Amino acid sequence: MKQLIRSASRRSLAAIFGGVYVVALALAIVPPLYMWGSGVRTTVLGVPFSIMYWIFDALLLGLCLWALYAAEDIRGELDEAALPMTGPTGEGA
């Protein structure tokens, strides 16, 4: 999997993660989608569907950002200033 991420172009990774992120944002922002969810009277794990809709959307957004961070870490594209400082033995400073 790491080799696949390393070999993918930056543009394709941006398109994949950007597409998922746009879909998740559309779920949160576009009112007709939420209105559809708020009209459902079923419960999911005891939580009304309209609330579970928001929980699912928040988890999708968070997991998308985490996966993009992990992909950038694998590719070595993280900002060096954001990485933890390490001493010569590899331990934290």
VMD Tcl script that builds the backbone (N, CA, C; Angstrom):
set m [mol new atoms 279]
animate dup $m
set s [atomselect $m all]
$s set {name element resname resid chain x y z} {
  {N N MET 1 A 0.827 -1.191 0.000}
  {CA C MET 1 A 0.000 0.000 0.000}
  {C C MET 1 A 0.873 1.257 0.000}
  {N N LYS 2 A 1.960 1.216 0.807}
  {CA C LYS 2 A 2.843 2.373 0.855}
  {C C LYS 2 A 3.469 2.641 -0.502}
  {N N GLN 3 A 3.818 1.567 -1.214}
  {CA C GLN 3 A 4.415 1.746 -2.535}
  {C C GLN 3 A 3.423 2.385 -3.500}
  {N N LEU 4 A 2.177 2.009 -3.402}
  {CA C LEU 4 A 1.141 2.606 -4.249}
  {C C LEU 4 A 0.998 4.099 -3.966}
  {N N ILE 5 A 1.033 4.469 -2.692}
  {CA C ILE 5 A 0.925 5.878 -2.317}
  {C C ILE 5 A 2.150 6.646 -2.784}
  {N N ARG 6 A 3.331 6.044 -2.634}
  {CA C ARG 6 A 4.556 6.719 -3.078}
  {C C ARG 6 A 4.586 6.912 -4.585}
  {N N SER 7 A 4.058 5.954 -5.327}
  {CA C SER 7 A 4.123 6.026 -6.788}
  {C C SER 7 A 3.029 6.909 -7.392}
  {N N ALA 8 A 1.981 7.200 -6.636}
  {CA C ALA 8 A 0.887 8.027 -7.156}
  {C C ALA 8 A 1.358 9.474 -7.299}
  {N N SER 9 A 0.830 10.151 -8.299}
  {CA C SER 9 A 1.203 11.552 -8.487}
  {C C SER 9 A 0.491 12.415 -7.446}
  {N N ARG 10 A 1.053 13.570 -7.215}
  {CA C ARG 10 A 0.472 14.506 -6.253}
  {C C ARG 10 A -0.926 14.938 -6.709}
  {N N ARG 11 A -1.085 15.099 -8.001}
  {CA C ARG 11 A -2.376 15.524 -8.561}
  {C C ARG 11 A -3.457 14.463 -8.317}
  {N N SER 12 A -3.119 13.185 -8.483}
  {CA C SER 12 A -4.128 12.140 -8.287}
  {C C SER 12 A -4.513 12.021 -6.816}
  {N N LEU 13 A -3.537 12.149 -5.910}
  {CA C LEU 13 A -3.873 12.114 -4.482}
  {C C LEU 13 A -4.754 13.299 -4.105}
  {N N ALA 14 A -4.432 14.468 -4.645}
  {CA C ALA 14 A -5.249 15.653 -4.358}
  {C C ALA 14 A -6.664 15.478 -4.901}
  {N N ALA 15 A -6.798 14.842 -6.058}
  {CA C ALA 15 A -8.127 14.623 -6.640}
  {C C ALA 15 A -8.938 13.640 -5.803}
  {N N ILE 16 A -8.304 12.579 -5.357}
  {CA C ILE 16 A -9.012 11.563 -4.556}
  {C C ILE 16 A -9.463 12.155 -3.226}
  {N N PHE 17 A -8.504 12.720 -2.477}
  {CA C PHE 17 A -8.847 13.250 -1.164}
  {C C PHE 17 A -9.735 14.485 -1.285}
  {N N GLY 18 A -9.501 15.306 -2.286}
  {CA C GLY 18 A -10.352 16.476 -2.500}
  {C C GLY 18 A -11.775 16.080 -2.835}
  {N N GLY 19 A -11.940 15.026 -3.643}
  {CA C GLY 19 A -13.276 14.548 -3.995}
  {C C GLY 19 A -14.052 14.058 -2.789}
  {N N VAL 20 A -13.401 13.263 -1.949}
  {CA C VAL 20 A -14.069 12.763 -0.738}
  {C C VAL 20 A -14.407 13.923 0.186}
  {N N TYR 21 A -13.491 14.873 0.311}
  {CA C TYR 21 A -13.715 16.020 1.186}
  {C C TYR 21 A -14.866 16.890 0.682}
  {N N VAL 22 A -14.939 17.090 -0.631}
  {CA C VAL 22 A -16.033 17.892 -1.201}
  {C C VAL 22 A -17.377 17.202 -0.981}
  {N N VAL 23 A -17.418 15.886 -1.136}
  {CA C VAL 23 A -18.663 15.150 -0.896}
  {C C VAL 23 A -19.082 15.290 0.569}
  {N N ALA 24 A -18.123 15.152 1.482}
  {CA C ALA 24 A -18.451 15.283 2.904}
  {C C ALA 24 A -18.917 16.699 3.233}
  {N N LEU 25 A -18.271 17.700 2.657}
  {CA C LEU 25 A -18.711 19.072 2.887}
  {C C LEU 25 A -20.090 19.322 2.290}
  {N N ALA 26 A -20.356 18.717 1.139}
  {CA C ALA 26 A -21.685 18.865 0.537}
  {C C ALA 26 A -22.746 18.254 1.442}
  {N N LEU 27 A -22.435 17.131 2.066}
  {CA C LEU 27 A -23.381 16.524 3.003}
  {C C LEU 27 A -23.669 17.469 4.167}
  {N N ALA 28 A -22.673 18.224 4.576}
  {CA C ALA 28 A -22.857 19.116 5.720}
  {C C ALA 28 A -23.504 20.441 5.332}
  {N N ILE 29 A -23.254 20.912 4.114}
  {CA C ILE 29 A -23.658 22.262 3.748}
  {C C ILE 29 A -24.963 22.321 2.959}
  {N N VAL 30 A -25.206 21.354 2.099}
  {CA C VAL 30 A -26.371 21.413 1.204}
  {C C VAL 30 A -27.640 21.078 2.005}
  {N N PRO 31 A -28.524 22.045 2.203}
  {CA C PRO 31 A -29.714 21.823 3.032}
  {C C PRO 31 A -30.632 20.690 2.586}
  {N N PRO 32 A -30.870 20.471 1.284}
  {CA C PRO 32 A -31.794 19.388 0.934}
  {C C PRO 32 A -31.325 18.007 1.410}
  {N N LEU 33 A -30.035 17.798 1.450}
  {CA C LEU 33 A -29.542 16.509 1.941}
  {C C LEU 33 A -29.854 16.334 3.418}
  {N N TYR 34 A -29.655 17.380 4.209}
  {CA C TYR 34 A -29.977 17.276 5.623}
  {C C TYR 34 A -31.481 17.181 5.843}
  {N N MET 35 A -32.248 17.906 5.062}
  {CA C MET 35 A -33.701 17.841 5.204}
  {C C MET 35 A -34.212 16.432 4.907}
  {N N TRP 36 A -33.564 15.768 3.936}
  {CA C TRP 36 A -33.929 14.378 3.669}
  {C C TRP 36 A -33.624 13.527 4.888}
  {N N GLY 37 A -32.466 13.740 5.497}
  {CA C GLY 37 A -32.085 12.954 6.672}
  {C C GLY 37 A -32.926 13.253 7.887}
  {N N SER 38 A -33.373 14.490 8.030}
  {CA C SER 38 A -34.159 14.839 9.214}
  {C C SER 38 A -35.583 14.301 9.132}
  {N N GLY 39 A -36.038 13.922 7.951}
  {CA C GLY 39 A -37.396 13.395 7.800}
  {C C GLY 39 A -37.486 11.906 8.099}
  {N N VAL 40 A -36.366 11.235 8.257}
  {CA C VAL 40 A -36.349 9.802 8.535}
  {C C VAL 40 A -36.582 9.595 10.032}
  {N N ARG 41 A -37.523 8.725 10.365}
  {CA C ARG 41 A -37.900 8.520 11.770}
  {C C ARG 41 A -37.208 7.328 12.423}
  {N N THR 42 A -36.289 6.666 11.743}
  {CA C THR 42 A -35.627 5.499 12.329}
  {C C THR 42 A -34.488 5.939 13.245}
  {N N THR 43 A -34.045 5.013 14.084}
  {CA C THR 43 A -32.914 5.281 14.961}
  {C C THR 43 A -31.761 4.355 14.590}
  {N N VAL 44 A -30.559 4.845 14.796}
  {CA C VAL 44 A -29.344 4.065 14.565}
  {C C VAL 44 A -28.611 4.007 15.891}
  {N N LEU 45 A -28.526 2.814 16.469}
  {CA C LEU 45 A -27.918 2.628 17.784}
  {C C LEU 45 A -28.566 3.520 18.840}
  {N N GLY 46 A -29.861 3.718 18.727}
  {CA C GLY 46 A -30.611 4.507 19.689}
  {C C GLY 46 A -30.555 6.004 19.450}
  {N N VAL 47 A -29.851 6.432 18.416}
  {CA C VAL 47 A -29.719 7.857 18.104}
  {C C VAL 47 A -30.584 8.156 16.886}
  {N N PRO 48 A -31.345 9.240 16.906}
  {CA C PRO 48 A -32.146 9.578 15.727}
  {C C PRO 48 A -31.268 9.708 14.483}
  {N N PHE 49 A -31.818 9.331 13.347}
  {CA C PHE 49 A -31.050 9.322 12.102}
  {C C PHE 49 A -30.481 10.696 11.766}
  {N N SER 50 A -31.235 11.769 12.066}
  {CA C SER 50 A -30.755 13.109 11.723}
  {C C SER 50 A -29.492 13.472 12.507}
  {N N ILE 51 A -29.377 13.011 13.740}
  {CA C ILE 51 A -28.165 13.248 14.533}
  {C C ILE 51 A -27.041 12.337 14.052}
  {N N MET 52 A -27.370 11.087 13.742}
  {CA C MET 52 A -26.362 10.154 13.240}
  {C C MET 52 A -25.799 10.639 11.903}
  {N N TYR 53 A -26.610 11.350 11.132}
  {CA C TYR 53 A -26.182 11.946 9.872}
  {C C TYR 53 A -25.005 12.896 10.121}
  {N N TRP 54 A -25.131 13.762 11.140}
  {CA C TRP 54 A -24.064 14.705 11.459}
  {C C TRP 54 A -22.844 13.986 12.015}
  {N N ILE 55 A -23.049 12.970 12.844}
  {CA C ILE 55 A -21.932 12.209 13.397}
  {C C ILE 55 A -21.166 11.522 12.282}
  {N N PHE 56 A -21.885 10.900 11.349}
  {CA C PHE 56 A -21.242 10.240 10.216}
  {C C PHE 56 A -20.447 11.248 9.378}
  {N N ASP 57 A -21.029 12.406 9.151}
  {CA C ASP 57 A -20.356 13.421 8.348}
  {C C ASP 57 A -19.089 13.921 9.038}
  {N N ALA 58 A -19.149 14.151 10.337}
  {CA C ALA 58 A -17.966 14.594 11.075}
  {C C ALA 58 A -16.874 13.527 11.047}
  {N N LEU 59 A -17.259 12.266 11.217}
  {CA C LEU 59 A -16.274 11.181 11.148}
  {C C LEU 59 A -15.659 11.069 9.762}
  {N N LEU 60 A -16.469 11.231 8.731}
  {CA C LEU 60 A -15.957 11.174 7.361}
  {C C LEU 60 A -14.951 12.288 7.110}
  {N N LEU 61 A -15.264 13.499 7.531}
  {CA C LEU 61 A -14.332 14.617 7.363}
  {C C LEU 61 A -13.041 14.390 8.140}
  {N N GLY 62 A -13.156 13.950 9.376}
  {CA C GLY 62 A -11.972 13.705 10.197}
  {C C GLY 62 A -11.101 12.592 9.652}
  {N N LEU 63 A -11.714 11.498 9.222}
  {CA C LEU 63 A -10.937 10.383 8.662}
  {C C LEU 63 A -10.278 10.757 7.343}
  {N N CYS 64 A -10.941 11.590 6.560}
  {CA C CYS 64 A -10.358 12.046 5.293}
  {C C CYS 64 A -9.103 12.874 5.566}
  {N N LEU 65 A -9.179 13.797 6.510}
  {CA C LEU 65 A -8.014 14.612 6.832}
  {C C LEU 65 A -6.890 13.772 7.426}
  {N N TRP 66 A -7.240 12.803 8.275}
  {CA C TRP 66 A -6.228 11.924 8.849}
  {C C TRP 66 A -5.552 11.086 7.771}
  {N N ALA 67 A -6.320 10.562 6.826}
  {CA C ALA 67 A -5.749 9.753 5.749}
  {C C ALA 67 A -4.840 10.596 4.853}
  {N N LEU 68 A -5.213 11.834 4.590}
  {CA C LEU 68 A -4.360 12.715 3.801}
  {C C LEU 68 A -3.056 12.988 4.545}
  {N N TYR 69 A -3.119 13.196 5.848}
  {CA C TYR 69 A -1.914 13.386 6.654}
  {C C TYR 69 A -1.017 12.150 6.585}
  {N N ALA 70 A -1.624 10.967 6.707}
  {CA C ALA 70 A -0.847 9.727 6.647}
  {C C ALA 70 A -0.205 9.551 5.274}
  {N N ALA 71 A -0.933 9.872 4.207}
  {CA C ALA 71 A -0.376 9.753 2.855}
  {C C ALA 71 A 0.784 10.724 2.662}
  {N N GLU 72 A 0.642 11.944 3.158}
  {CA C GLU 72 A 1.737 12.902 3.042}
  {C C GLU 72 A 2.931 12.478 3.877}
  {N N ASP 73 A 2.697 11.837 5.007}
  {CA C ASP 73 A 3.794 11.317 5.828}
  {C C ASP 73 A 4.536 10.211 5.082}
  {N N ILE 74 A 3.809 9.318 4.449}
  {CA C ILE 74 A 4.429 8.230 3.685}
  {C C ILE 74 A 5.259 8.797 2.541}
  {N N ARG 75 A 4.773 9.820 1.892}
  {CA C ARG 75 A 5.475 10.419 0.754}
  {C C ARG 75 A 6.586 11.370 1.180}
  {N N GLY 76 A 6.689 11.666 2.479}
  {CA C GLY 76 A 7.722 12.574 2.973}
  {C C GLY 76 A 7.439 14.022 2.652}
  {N N GLU 77 A 6.184 14.407 2.580}
  {CA C GLU 77 A 5.797 15.764 2.205}
  {C C GLU 77 A 5.385 16.624 3.399}
  {N N LEU 78 A 5.590 16.136 4.609}
  {CA C LEU 78 A 5.191 16.924 5.774}
  {C C LEU 78 A 6.182 18.055 6.001}
  {N N ASP 79 A 5.694 19.141 6.568}
  {CA C ASP 79 A 6.540 20.275 6.890}
  {C C ASP 79 A 7.477 19.872 8.023}
  {N N GLU 80 A 8.757 20.081 7.838}
  {CA C GLU 80 A 9.738 19.680 8.845}
  {C C GLU 80 A 9.540 20.421 10.163}
  {N N ALA 81 A 9.058 21.653 10.119}
  {CA C ALA 81 A 8.854 22.415 11.344}
  {C C ALA 81 A 7.738 21.826 12.202}
  {N N ALA 82 A 6.838 21.076 11.601}
  {CA C ALA 82 A 5.720 20.494 12.345}
  {C C ALA 82 A 6.082 19.157 12.979}
  {N N LEU 83 A 7.212 18.570 12.589}
  {CA C LEU 83 A 7.613 17.281 13.133}
  {C C LEU 83 A 8.243 17.464 14.503}
  {N N PRO 84 A 8.109 16.469 15.401}
  {CA C PRO 84 A 8.692 16.597 16.737}
  {C C PRO 84 A 10.215 16.626 16.654}
  {N N MET 85 A 10.820 17.379 17.551}
  {CA C MET 85 A 12.291 17.471 17.618}
  {C C MET 85 A 12.827 16.164 18.201}
  {N N THR 86 A 13.906 15.656 17.632}
  {CA C THR 86 A 14.541 14.456 18.165}
  {C C THR 86 A 16.014 14.709 18.364}
  {N N GLY 87 A 16.572 14.075 19.356}
  {CA C GLY 87 A 17.999 14.169 19.623}
  {C C GLY 87 A 18.765 13.164 18.782}
  {N N PRO 88 A 20.069 13.038 19.016}
  {CA C PRO 88 A 20.897 12.122 18.230}
  {C C PRO 88 A 20.545 10.661 18.438}
  {N N THR 89 A 19.902 10.347 19.569}
  {CA C THR 89 A 19.519 8.951 19.825}
  {C C THR 89 A 18.120 8.641 19.342}
  {N N GLY 90 A 17.441 9.633 18.782}
  {CA C GLY 90 A 16.085 9.429 18.296}
  {C C GLY 90 A 15.039 9.732 19.345}
  {N N GLU 91 A 15.477 10.106 20.550}
  {CA C GLU 91 A 14.538 10.426 21.611}
  {C C GLU 91 A 14.146 11.897 21.531}
  {N N GLY 92 A 13.010 12.212 22.121}
  {CA C GLY 92 A 12.548 13.602 22.115}
  {C C GLY 92 A 13.498 14.504 22.870}
  {N N ALA 93 A 13.585 15.741 22.462}
  {CA C ALA 93 A 14.517 16.684 23.092}
  {C C ALA 93 A 13.973 17.231 24.390}
}
mol reanalyze $m
mol bondsrecalc $m
mol representation Tube
mol addrep $m
